[in-house]
Amino acid sequence: MPNSIVEIKKKLDERIGEHVLVKAQAGRKRITTHHGILSKTYPAVFVIHLNDEQGTL
């Protein structure tokens, strides 16, 4: 399991152009999920082009 942002970036660099699922905590008991394509990575920023569909769990 990655321990640092550098290790996470290395793993994401291998997946550029692939479909990804992003889950984010949106509140106390809410999680939002988004599907998209990973387009670029920077040292501490990951750019994902989201599809129009979105949902909450």
C-alpha positions in Angstrom: 0.0 0.0 0.0 1.4 3.4 -0.9 2.7 5.5 2.0 3.4 8.8 0.4 2.1 11.1 -2.3 5.1 10.3 -4.4 4.3 6.6 -4.4 0.6 7.3 -5.1 1.6 9.5 -8.1 3.8 6.8 -9.5 0.9 4.3 -9.4 -1.4 6.8 -11.0 1.1 7.7 -13.7 0.7 4.1 -14.9 -3.1 4.6 -15.2 -3.2 7.8 -17.3 -6.0 7.5 -19.9 -7.8 4.8 -18.0 -11.3 4.9 -16.4 -11.2 5.5 -12.6 -13.8 5.7 -9.8 -13.4 8.6 -7.4 -15.1 8.4 -3.9 -15.1 11.5 -1.7 -16.6 12.1 1.7 -19.3 14.8 1.2 -20.5 15.1 4.8 -21.0 13.2 8.0 -22.7 10.2 6.5 -22.5 10.9 2.8 -20.1 9.7 0.2 -20.1 10.9 -3.4 -18.9 8.8 -6.3 -17.8 9.9 -9.7 -16.6 8.0 -12.8 -14.1 9.6 -15.1 -10.8 9.3 -17.0 -7.5 10.2 -15.4 -5.9 12.7 -17.8 -2.8 14.2 -16.0 -0.9 14.0 -12.8 1.2 16.7 -11.2 3.3 16.4 -8.0 0.2 16.7 -5.7 -2.7 17.2 -8.1 -4.5 14.6 -10.2 -6.7 15.8 -13.1 -9.8 13.6 -13.8 -12.3 14.4 -16.6 -15.6 13.3 -15.1 -18.5 11.7 -16.9 -21.9 13.4 -16.7 -23.2 10.7 -14.4 -22.7 11.1 -10.7 -24.2 9.5 -7.6 -24.1 9.5 -3.9 -24.0 6.6 -1.5 
